């Protein structure tokens, strides 16, 4: 097998291992930030992490997260890891919390 073919085969294998839409777990960090009315920047400041790390987690692209990173996020939001990483179709917020979180969000003007 030639070098370009090996690289292509390796890259295809990596894509197959990554998160696909059918994966059973998801990050619920964006839901909690909306519920608590905290920006990603504020969470990064409270947790002592970079904004790019928080953005990666809130957008759902966090594949491999260090336990210290998860612990810092949990401590900053006062949540358990089970409330941040949830099953795909579960709602992590308390009953009625999703409506409350979206109620005061106005597009382009921030929180009211």
Secondary structure as UniProt FT lines:
FT   HELIX           3..17
FT   TURN            21..22
FT   STRAND          25..27
FT   HELIX           29..36
FT   HELIX           40..47
FT   HELIX           51..58
FT   TURN            59..60
FT   HELIX           67..77
FT   HELIX           81..84
FT   STRAND          85..87
FT   TURN            88..89
FT   TURN            95..96
FT   HELIX           97..103
FT   STRAND          105..106
FT   TURN            107..109
FT   STRAND          110..111
//
